[in-house]
Amino acid sequence: MRSRSKLFTKTLVILLAVFAVMANGASLLFGFELYSSLVAEYRSKGRAIARSIADSAVDLLLSSDVETLQATVDQFNQINGVSYVLVQDASGVPVAHTFVPEVPAEVLELEPDGRKYRVTEIEIDGLGDTLNVTVPILGGLAGDVHVGMDSKKIQSRIWAGVIRMQVLVLLILAATIVVAIALVRRISRPLGDLTVHAHALAEAGLGGGDVPAVDPRTLASQDEIGDLARAFVRMEGELRDSAEQLQAAAAMQERIESELRIAREIQTSILPKIESALGGRVPFEIDAAMKPAREVGGDFYDVIRAGPDHFYFAVGDVSGKGIPACLFMAVTMTLLRIGAAEVLDPAEVLRRVNRELSRENDACMFVTLFLGLIEARTGRISYSNGGHNPPYVIRADGEVEILQPDGVVLGWSEDTEFHSRKLSLADGDEFFLYTDGVTEALDPEGHLFSDQRLADLLAKLGAESATELVGDVLNEVDEFAANEPPADDVTVMAVRYGPPRT
Amino acid sequence: MTGRSGLAKRAFVVTVAVFLVALGGARDSAPAGDEIVLGMSAAFSGPSRGLGVELWRGAQAYFDAINEDGGIDGRPVSLRILDDGYDPQRAIENTRLLLEDDDVVALFSFVGTPTTTRVLPLLRLHDMDHGRRTLLFFPFTGAQPLRHRPYGDLVFNLRASYRDETEGLVARFAEVGRRKIGIFYQADAYGRSGWDGVRRAAARHDAALVAEATYRRGDDLDGEYGRQVEILRDAGADAVIAIGAYSASAGFIRDARDAGWDVPIANVSFVGSENLLSLLVGLSEHGDRDYTANLVNSEVVPHYADTSLSAVAEYREAMRRFDPRPDPSVAEPGYLPLEYGPVSFEGFLNAKLMAEVLRRADDPTEVDDLLRAAQGVSAVDLGVDATVSYSKEDHEGLEKVYFTTVENGRFVPLTDWSRWSP
């Protein structure tokens, strides 16, 4: 596994480097310390021995007991590090010594230094470097004691010490490497495990597929690796949950979208084909269009033939959106058509529709509805407004009138009273109806299209036909909204009396 | 031993046994009081083992002889031997064991200067700490510390000292005009003792100690002694006195002769002249050189072939009859004992005088009695050409030194030194 070997190599290299520095530093220091302490030890040892011999030599020299002196000297010569002992009498004659075969000239030449002890480093043929300690006997009056401390022993002890040290360091190094390998394995195995798991997960995806489980030992581990593994598994679970939620949400969206599509289809299909609704030639022109919002808004329009010379036309807007609005719209249009078939009085029709809608209106929905009744022969219109946006009248000479706002929304109360009002259209006069999707259209900066803009637009358009007027207004609204899909249904209807201009 | 006395002895043993059983078997073993036990630590192994073995053989031969005749007042004498290999440390350990052994009434015939001089303080310490003085009789060394304060009172010497021997050698060499003395000696107390003797003698006889060379104790015939020969020869020595053990001395003589140096070489008694000679004869047989030429030996006993002396006849008779061999658990095997020699003769004389002291003591197991008996030895004739007398102050026995040289592969008494006149 690559991650393991990388970790391993790095750890090993660092370990080796640290150890090389440590071992050499320690050996240097150790060697130096050893040398200093050994030299000091040898000096004091040599001095102690020489002093001790000098003390016991006094009596022996004075009683001429050189055998015992020799025996004494021999005893001291057995001490580790002592390479020779020499006792000279006052005249410098060696009276006891441990040299074989003779006292070297280098030692005989050493000049005693009166009463003090002295340490001299000399090189003796056959013995090598020696630390010679000279101690006077009776202040030099009875002779001198020379003790040779073997410097070679110091060297060899230092080497032995340094080598032992190095061996120890190497052993520690070996042990550390073994421990490090075990440690790195312990760390990298779960990491590798996690890596394999993560790779498998990436390949299989969150949705499914077989992903090997993370080793339970790794999960149980009470260290950072364990924390990491547990965090990883927890994160994986959460990812899976949110992926599922996302899928569920997408499915829901899908369902809603299809519901909306159905609602829109219902909405658009329920709207009448105006030409067939008129059922033949009439001296006026009606056109309407509805641009549905992404979510069905509940706008509708209708044209109903009520007799040989009478035609109802209506624009409404159901409160709320979606399926409920759509259904409420359908109910409203059904009730409207039933009412329109029975009486030639817009107010009475609204009264009846309102009564039916208000009854058992648990959802508290309501609808604004403008209902007009045009007499084809005369161009006279009677109308009743149920809280809808007041329509405009555009006279043939270009004058624009707006009707007074009037009435209360349908579905609010059974007892609502509606009133019929009248106006008359001459040739070329236009009657313009719309829903709040027009005046409340928003531009990208969030400004309303507004009633004023609509009034100004109608004043300057000078459309030649109802169809043209409907198209122009819709285009203008589209342009205003920068072709963004409308937030609410946009519905317009135009009635033009008289033959179209040519 | 006659059948009758054997029967009587058996009857006695049975009676004693019955008596002891009747007493309830209070003692586990028979009393050791019957025997007079002497402790001996010597070299029974290593390059100087010939000395320990021969010394013991001579002594044991004598004790065997008197034990055959009923011992000392009916008590047989036995030697408890321990091997120290001529190593001072082991000699100390052995001595400690002997001192702690209640059966041992005295120490006897220790071998060597470095060993014995180190043992002396132990004897003093034992005396002071336990109030039990133990005497050392007739050590095989001529060193001075056994002959004066502070330890001289614990030791009785039979042999002459190294000072006596070296004095004799230097005097003789000076007489024939060889006054430039070189000394080859063992680097220890023994060598130092001889060195000191030579130095003192040279001063007395208008001679000079012109050069000295040492060797390490334990070096043997395989050692190299060329450097020592060179040192002495370059200094112009015209006589060499060797204070060594026999194997090292033989090696030195070999290397001197091989270097073409035919100066007279004298050895002292400690060398064990017969042991030295057998090595040199062996060397001569392998080469075309006679390594036994121009050799002198100083001895502290008369020549073992001088049968005009009653002790010599006695000695030879006892050696022939008993030919004692040391216990192989003590002595290193492989040593071929000599038929006769100065060392075993000295051992024999040591034993003879020891028996005399034991006989004189009221109770030989009481050290005060032993001391009194030894101090009372006066003009005792051991059968050699001198008598032995001790007193409270004087613990020196013989002082006479004998000289020998090799002729036809044998040591013979040396009387005419003029052959070495330069």
Interface residues (C-beta under 8 A of the other chain):
Chain A: S63 S64 D65 V66 E67 T68 L69 Q70 A71 D74 A96 H97 T98 F99 V100 P101 E102
Chain B: P88 T113 P114 T117 R118 A143 Q144 P145 H148 R149 A187 D188 A189 Y190 G191 R192 S193 W195 D196 E212 A213 T214 Y215 R216 R227 Q228 I231
